Amino acid sequence: MDPAVQSYLYKLYSFLYEECPVYKMPETGFYVVTKYDGLRKILKDTEVFSNSSMVRQGLHGENYKLQQSILTE
């Protein structure tokens, strides 16, 4: 979410693709998956991978507002 990183997004995406195809964002705990095969596996396996766990992890109320403010900075 750093503005310096935001100005070089394509370089960041290239780095993640080559060096870290699955990256956990420390600010949110969300994952960025950059390779097609990994993303395809995630999308097809809804028993293991789901975004519905966000509610169970406490992303509601103040935590949700904090997460939203981080993503919109």
PyMOL commands that set and color helices and strands:
alter all, ss='L'
color gray80, all
select helices_A, chain A and resi 3-6+9-19+36-44+53-56+61-72
alter helices_A, ss='H'
color red, helices_A
select strands_A, chain A and resi 22-24+31-33
alter strands_A, ss='S'
color yellow, strands_A
deselect
rebuild
show_as cartoon
